[in-house]
Amino acid sequence: MIPFQWDVLNNRGNIVIESEREDATIPTEKSHVIENFRIAAGQKEGHHYGWLFQDSDLYKWIEAAANTIALEKDEALVA
């Protein structure tokens, strides 16, 4: 699941984000989480996309990866 979530955060794969209700303010594009960080760091040009709190998805992913590595070293996950 952790590698799959990494792909989601990086807008890779054929992932469809469905709106939970008909509301034009709900983002339905790709995750854009990593892209938002690249934009904030000045590595790319663009504008933040998605919910304001969306960066917490990356923080949760880092926590899950760190906890998994603490239990069992996984070189692919470390990379």
N, C-alpha and C positions, 0 to 999 in steps of 0.2 A: 504494500500500500504506500509506503514512503516514497519509493521511486515514481509511482504513479502520480502522487500528489506533487512531486517536484515538476513533473511534466505539466500538470495543471497550472502551477504557479508561473511556469515559463511559456504558457500558451502553446504547448506542443501537444500533438495527438488530436484525435477527432472527438473533442469534448464539446457537448452542447450544454449551455447554461440556460435553463428555462426560468422564465419569470414565474414567481409563485402566485401572482395575481395580475390582473390587467392594470398596470400602473406604469406609465411612461418613464417615471423616475427610477425604476428598478433596472440596474444594468443587466444586460443579457449578452454582452459580448464576451470574449475570452477573459480570463482572470485578470491579466494585466498587472499582477502584483509585482513581479520582478521588473517589468518595464517601468512601473511607477518609481521604484527605487533607483533605477538607472537615470531616469529623468531628474529626480531629486538630487542625485549626486553630480549632475552636470555631464554625465557620460552620453546622454542622448537628449535630443530636443523633443519637446512635446508637452502635453498637459496631463495632469493626473486624471485617471479614469477609474470609475467605480465609487464604492462607498468610502467615506472618510476614514473609517476604522479598518479598512481592508488590509492594511499592513499587518494586522495581528495574525492573519493567515500564515505569513512567513514566520513570525515569531513562534507560532504553534508548531510549524513544521520543524524549525530548528530544535525546539524542545523534544519533539518526538524522535528526531534523528539522534540527538545527543543521548537520550535515555536508552535508545536501542543500541548504540555503540558502547555505552557503559556496560550493558549486559553481555554483549557479544561483539567483538571487533569484526566489522564488515568493511573490508577495504574498498569495495565499490561505493558504499555509502559515505565513507570518509572522503573519497575523491569527489 
